[in-house]
């Protein structure tokens, strides 16, 4: 979990403000008489079904882990509005897990589904701007380490030498992604966002310029990815896509380890090692 100190403080203020404005009669904790306004921390924790100590630490701004499920339970217990709930998820998840890049947020149900998947998965728009990803994808692909302007997966794959070393089939993957992007951009007609991205990538990547002009995007390679993890070794994934996931312009991509080899065991090893060393980066 990667959250700044300021985000933890803002999260604590949001929780305290929501707790202070509620009465016991409004909460699932039940009615009660109170000399001071608001709910106690223990009442919020009980209503959300979480540990009172954990909730106190979260409100105090301590660096504790907060799952999407727990945050959604807190949002329900505190009767947060849709905007407050979205803000809570943004602050509580930080840059890892179901972190959201871009102006739009996935719905809480979609975020919970994404986070619950054991396999690496992410959501991107038609330009391959990364919008959200789960913990496994963050660990395997290092998404949490991307600076905000680099959240476009085409840009990363075409310009980051570390990403290219990590993905042995990066050329085939990039050609496929470019083909998908090109087809979507043409279907939309004039799109200033797509036009700007194409102009940028043409200027900085000869590979993009050549592959953008190709008639065949190489779609046959879209359903199999390999990563060359420096500690665990090669890991192969079967790739599935869900187009229109939680919005017409969004696609979820899910990476299931190939059970014909040792990939599932190696993925488990990568996730275990991350628990022991959260600051390690695979790329």
C-alpha angles and dihedrals in degrees: 000000000000114000127150122235090248091054090051090051092048090049091052091050092050092051094045093048092050092046094049095053095053129085126211089250090060095048129079084238090083136239123314144151118262134185092197126046123255136030128297118245090246091057093052091048092049092049091050095043094238135123115281091218092050091049092049090052091048091051091047091056097248117157098258127146117256120191123210089245093055093046092050089050090052091048090054094046092049093045092234121185120243091260092048091048091052090049090048091054092048093051096039098049098041117183097328134066111015093002115164124221119190133030099293127074125210115241115269091249091053092047091050091049092049093048093047093058111103092204122075111270138166140181122225136169126239093277089054092250105159111240105169142348139180130244094265092054091047091053098042099041101027094234092153090064095057115110112235097256090052094059092112109100095207090055092050095046095047099042108027112085091193091057090049092053090048093052108049091189094048094129094057091043092050092049090052093048091048090051092052092047092048093050092048093046093051091049090056096049116211108014116168092203093054092042092053093048092049092050091049095049093044089055097050104029123053088187091059092048091052096043094045088063095049118111092214119055093198095245092169089080096052098093101057129057131177127197126195102216111196094222108024097038128225118353122190123205134195107220126216127179130206109199119203092025107172090336140028094253098044129091127189116212118198125196114205115187114247107252093199090081139018095290096111092052091046092050089053089050091052092051092047092050090050090056088055094044111022092175095062116111122204097206 
